[in-house]
Amino acid sequence: MEQRICRSLAAGAVTSVLMFAGCAPRYSGPWDLSKLKQTPAVEWGQPDGLVRPLYYANEPYHGHPTRVFAYYAAPREAKHNAPGMVLVHGGGGKAFSEWADLWAKRGYAAIAMDLAGRGPDGQRLPDAGPDQDHASKFDAISGGIRQAWSYHAVAAIVRAHSLLRILPEVDPNRTGITGISWGGYLTCIAAGLDDRFKVAVPVYGCGFLHEDDRWSGLMRKLSPADRQQWIDDYDPSRYLPGCRIPILFLNGTNDLAYRLDCFQKSYQLVAGPRTVCVTTDMKHSHPHGWAPKEIGIFVDSVLRDGKPLAQLGRVSRHERMIEARVRAEVPIRKAALICTTDGGDWKQRRWQSLPARIEEAGSIIRAELPVDQGIAYFINVIDDRGATVSTEHRSVPDQDRRNPE
């Protein structure tokens, strides 16, 4: 089922506030959202501190009913009206009780599910859905669109959200989602698919997997029809245009699994306010993926009364001089020009951080490029909380010497 959403792109490269004046379709893919938005059958276990285990029903797999294992945690003092978060792990991950506990201690009710068909002991459940291996992610589509792991994983996320929203201590109008690596990939889909979310933070994961060598080789093993089916229904690029909620995209310049140019193409599709945070030293793991302080600050600014991250405008360039406007409720303490003169594989480029100037009462960031061609660059600002926000990266190819932007 398709719904019509309004969209118009406003100026601003990183945090773009969009007024819904035009129209773009929200694609629902192979999922029956009316069904997934119903509360699933659930079995609760005994709590351990703030965390409680549970199992809930999900989509049939090879004709058999399935269950998903998850951990749920809520603040000790929560009686009602707590904001809620859905936590989505990546490859090699599981239902992380410590992740749910982390969010509960921040004042949120949180649910972290296992998307590889495993229970609390790490063993496959007798009524599990698909595993999270590459064959289940890609090859399985040859057996039908609903045999692929992505179909079951997204269904499990939306159902976890449906369950979270009906719990008595949760405010159903203040819920968000964050995911790491393949969980970031899934978060991109869910943010454009489930219109009940109010905020989203994909970490590492993005769309355009068919353009990234890390994944395109696996897709080339599919038949042309199956490959196109996977791109049409399971690549986040199909769903991000339907995302109208505030969304923070967080990644490193040299992430091993999600290339920076594909990352950029993904966030440029978003039809709502978007913020970007890219750093040069971000490692790829679940603990590194849930650790950045920007995540909690961003979510708090939407679901609670927290002060927002800085907002950076589009970078302008004249020859080697660049600048970007910044708005910030928390003072900016540092700015940097992040750049590389390397070409070729984005994942192998060497980036350097050079000083940038904070001018005009903190409203303008200015810097000078070290060369006037053959360079990719962006600006980072860091506020007094130590939170980083980035502009989009831009490139000046060799032939662009006489064509300043």
Residue, then its C-alpha position, 0 to 999 in steps of 0.5 A: m500500500e502506498q501513501r502520499i507524503c509531501r516533500s520539498l527540499a529546502a536549502g541546507a546540506v546537512t540539517s535540511v528542514l524540509m517543508f512538505a509542499g511537493c509530493a513523493p510516494r512512501y513505498s511499503g515494499p513487500w510488507d503488510l503494514s496494517k498487519l505489522k502494526q498490530t500488537p504481536a503475541v508475546e511471552w514475558g520472562q522474569p526480570d533481571g534488574l531493569v531488563r526483562p526477556l521476552y519472545y514475540a511472534n513474527e512472520p511465517y518462515h517456510g510455512h511455519p510460525t516463528r518467534v523472535f527473542a528480545y530484551y526489554a528495559a525501562p527506567r526503574e521509576a517509569k510509570h507512564n509516559a516514558p519515551g521508547m527506543v527500538l534497538v537494531h543490531g548488526g551482523g554478528g550481533k544479538a539481542f544486547s541486554e546491555w544496550a537496552d539497559l543503557w537506554a533505560k538508564r538514560g530514561y527510555a523504555a527500550i527493546a533490543m531483539d535478536l534478528a538471527g533466530r537465536g535465543p538468550d543462550g545464542q542457540r537457534l530457536p526451534d521456531a526461528g526465522p532465517d539466520q543472518d548469514h549472506a546466503s539468507k540476506f541475498d541468495a534466499i530471494s531466489g526462493g521468493i521475496r518473503q524468504a529473504w532475511s531482510y523481509h523477516a528482520v524489518a517485520a520483526i522491527v515493526r512488530a517490536h515497535s508495535l509491542l513497545r507502543i502499547l506498554p503502559e509505561v511508554d508514550p506511544n507518540r515518543t518513540g525512535i529507532t537506532g541501529i548499527s551496521w546491518g542494523g543501520y541498514l534496517t533502520c534506514i528502511a524502517a524510518g521510511l516505512d513505519d510512520r509511527f517513529k519520531v526519530a531515527v539514528p542509523v549508524y554505519g549502515c546505508g543504502f546503495l549496497h549494489e554500488d559498493d564492492r563489499w556487497s555488489g559481488l554477492m549480488r552478482k551471484l543472483s540472477p538478473a531478475d533476483r538482483q533487481q528484485w533485491i534492489d527494488d524491495y530491500d535496498p534502503s534507497r527505495y525507502l529513505p525518500g519516505c523518511r520525514i522524521p529527524i534522522l541522524f546519519l553517523n559514520g566514519t570516513n573509512d568504514l569497512a562496510y559502508r562506503l562514504d559516497c554511498f552513505q552520502k547518496s543515502y542521506q541525500l534522499v531523505a525527505g525530512p530534517r537530516t543531520v550528519c556526523v562523520t569522523t575520521d577515527m570511528k571504529h566498526s563494532h557494536p560497542h563503538g556503534w552505540a557509544p557516540k554521545e551524538i546519538g543520545i543528544f540527538v534523540d533527546s532533542v526530539l523525544r525530550d527537551g534536550k538541546p539539539l546538535a548544531q545545524l550546519g548549512r551548505v559549504s560554499r567555495h571560492e577558489r580555495m576558501i570555503e565557508a559554512r553557516v552554523r546555528a547552535e544552541v550550545p556554543i561551538r568550541k572547535a571547528a576543523l576542515i577534514c580533507t583528503t587528496d587521495g583518489g580511488d577507493w573511498k575506504q582506503r583514502r587518508w584523511q587529515s584534520l586541519p584548523a578551521r576558523i569560527e567567525e562572526a560571533g560563531s555563525i560562520i566557519r571558514a577554512e582554506l583548502p590545502v590545494d585547489q583541485g583533486i581534493a574531497y573535504f567537509i567541515n566538522v564542528i564540535d560543541d561544548r558537549g563534545a558533540t560533532v556535526s558534519t557538512e556533506h563532503r564535497s569534491v573538487p576534481d582535477q578539471d574543476r580548477r577554473n569552475p569554483e562552486 
